[in-house]
Amino acid sequence: MSEAIEQLDIEIAAFQRYVPDQRWAASTVKTYTYLFERCTEWLRDNDLCLADCGVAEIGDFLEDADWGNSLRNKTSALLRRFVESLYGKTHPLAKWHVKRQPAPPQRFLTMEQVGILFACFQPGLTRGGRNEDRRFWICDTEKPLGIRNLAILLLLLDTALRASEVCRLQLSRLEIDKGVFTVRVKGGKYGF
């Protein structure tokens, strides 16, 4: 076993001790662990360790990984903090930042697509009992499930909430008399 691989094993063990000391959400731990594992696999394959790596070597890893800007940015944030805790502020990776690129515009439904969605919510579409009609059962507004699904669709169109935000909705956060509710949005904060 080479010196670099021995050092890499020490760095992996240090990362496993480092993670529990951080105040990260479970999803962040999962993401950062995945990124670190992918990085250390690449380092092992190239007989390298973090102690001997600079920005160029990690740049080569990111090119091989073919990740988008978001994962590159997260990898930079993770390695910057971890390497600084392990080797100090003088290590080249302790100062490394991946510039955050603006995200492209979000996709959205066209008015024609919205019209097609609303056309599905016709009362009584499941009365025939044919298999072709079964797909409309969840949209039948004569049934409670159809009413609920139409309400969710209207809420999504009216508020532009993300699907995960709709899943986190709670009746206790609804103020029906004021026509408002709060929900945990991106970033973990609550929004109206």
C-alpha positions in Angstrom: 0.0 0.0 0.0 1.4 3.4 -1.0 1.9 6.3 1.5 -0.9 8.3 -0.3 -3.4 5.5 0.2 -2.4 5.0 3.9 -2.9 8.8 4.4 -6.2 8.6 2.5 -7.4 5.9 5.0 -6.5 8.2 7.8 -8.4 11.0 6.2 -11.5 8.8 5.7 -11.4 7.8 9.4 -11.0 11.5 10.3 -14.1 12.4 8.2 -16.1 9.7 10.0 -15.2 11.4 13.3 -15.8 14.9 11.8 -19.3 14.3 10.6 -21.0 13.7 14.0 -19.5 17.0 15.4 -21.3 19.0 12.7 -24.7 20.5 13.1 -26.0 19.2 9.8 -29.5 18.0 8.9 -29.7 14.3 8.1 -30.1 15.0 4.4 -27.0 17.1 4.4 -25.0 14.3 6.1 -26.3 11.9 3.5 -25.3 14.2 0.6 -21.9 15.1 2.1 -21.1 11.5 2.8 -21.9 10.5 -0.7 -19.8 13.4 -2.1 -16.9 12.5 0.1 -17.1 8.8 -0.7 -17.1 9.5 -4.5 -14.1 11.9 -4.0 -12.1 9.4 -2.0 -12.8 6.6 -4.4 -11.4 8.8 -7.2 -8.4 9.7 -5.0 -7.7 6.0 -4.3 -8.0 5.1 -8.0 -5.4 7.9 -8.7 -3.1 7.1 -5.8 -3.8 10.4 -4.1 -4.8 11.8 -0.7 -6.3 15.1 0.3 -3.0 16.1 2.0 -1.3 16.1 -1.3 -4.2 17.5 -3.4 -4.7 20.9 -4.7 -7.4 22.6 -6.6 -6.2 21.1 -10.0 -6.5 17.5 -8.8 -10.0 18.1 -7.3 -10.9 19.9 -10.5 -9.9 16.7 -12.4 -12.1 14.7 -10.0 -15.1 17.0 -10.7 -14.5 16.8 -14.4 -14.5 13.0 -14.3 -17.6 13.0 -12.0 -19.4 15.3 -14.6 -21.5 17.0 -11.9 -23.4 20.2 -12.4 -22.8 23.4 -10.6 -24.8 22.5 -7.5 -22.9 19.3 -6.6 -19.6 21.0 -7.5 -20.4 23.8 -5.1 -21.4 21.4 -2.3 -18.2 19.4 -2.8 -16.2 22.7 -2.6 -18.0 23.7 0.6 -17.5 20.2 2.2 -13.8 19.8 1.3 -13.0 23.4 2.2 -14.3 23.0 5.7 -13.0 19.5 6.3 -9.5 20.1 4.9 -9.2 23.3 7.0 -10.2 21.4 10.1 -7.7 18.6 9.3 -4.7 20.6 7.8 -5.3 24.2 8.6 -6.0 27.3 6.6 -2.8 27.1 4.6 -3.9 24.0 2.7 -4.8 25.0 -0.9 -8.3 23.4 -0.7 -9.1 25.5 2.5 -9.4 28.6 0.3 -11.1 26.9 -2.7 -14.5 28.1 -3.8 -16.6 27.0 -6.8 -18.4 30.0 -8.2 -22.2 29.5 -8.0 -23.8 29.7 -11.4 -27.3 31.1 -11.6 -29.9 28.4 -12.1 -31.8 28.3 -15.4 -35.4 29.4 -15.4 -37.7 26.8 -13.8 -40.0 24.8 -16.0 -43.7 25.6 -15.8 -47.0 24.5 -17.2 -48.3 26.2 -20.3 -51.9 27.5 -20.3 -52.7 24.6 -22.7 -51.3 22.0 -20.3 -53.3 23.6 -17.4 -56.4 23.4 -19.5 -55.8 19.7 -20.2 -55.3 19.1 -16.4 -58.5 20.8 -15.6 -60.4 18.9 -18.3 -59.6 15.7 -16.3 -61.6 16.9 -13.3 -65.1 16.2 -14.7 -67.7 14.7 -12.4 -68.9 11.2 -13.0 -66.1 10.0 -15.3 -65.8 6.7 -13.5 -69.5 5.7 -13.8 -69.0 3.5 -16.8 -66.7 1.1 -14.8 -64.5 0.5 -17.9 -60.8 0.2 -17.4 -60.3 3.2 -19.7 -62.3 5.3 -17.2 -60.4 4.1 -14.1 -57.5 6.5 -14.7 -60.0 9.4 -14.1 -61.2 8.0 -10.7 -58.6 10.1 -8.9 -59.9 13.2 -10.7 -63.7 12.6 -10.3 -65.0 15.5 -8.2 -68.0 13.5 -7.2 -65.6 11.5 -5.0 -63.6 12.8 -2.0 -60.3 11.9 -3.5 -61.1 13.9 -6.7 -62.1 16.9 -4.6 -58.8 16.7 -2.6 -56.7 16.3 -5.8 -58.4 19.3 -7.4 -57.7 21.4 -4.3 -54.1 20.3 -4.4 -53.8 21.2 -8.1 -55.4 24.6 -7.5 -53.1 25.3 -4.5 -50.0 24.4 -6.6 -51.1 26.6 -9.5 -52.1 29.5 -7.2 -49.0 29.5 -4.9 -46.2 27.9 -7.0 -45.3 25.7 -4.0 -42.9 22.8 -4.6 -44.2 19.3 -4.3 -42.2 18.7 -1.2 -43.7 21.9 0.4 -47.2 20.7 -0.4 -46.3 17.3 1.3 -45.3 19.3 4.4 -48.6 21.2 4.7 -50.3 20.9 8.1 -53.9 21.8 8.9 -52.6 23.4 12.2 -50.8 26.0 10.1 -53.9 27.0 8.0 -55.8 30.2 9.0 -58.9 29.6 6.9 -60.6 32.8 8.0 -57.6 34.9 6.7 -57.1 32.7 3.7 -53.4 32.1 4.5 -51.2 29.3 5.7 -47.5 28.8 6.6 -45.3 26.0 5.4 -41.7 25.1 5.7 -40.1 26.2 2.4 -36.7 25.7 0.8 -34.0 26.5 3.2 -36.0 25.2 6.2 -37.7 28.5 7.0 -41.4 29.0 7.2 -43.2 31.2 4.7 -46.7 32.4 4.1 
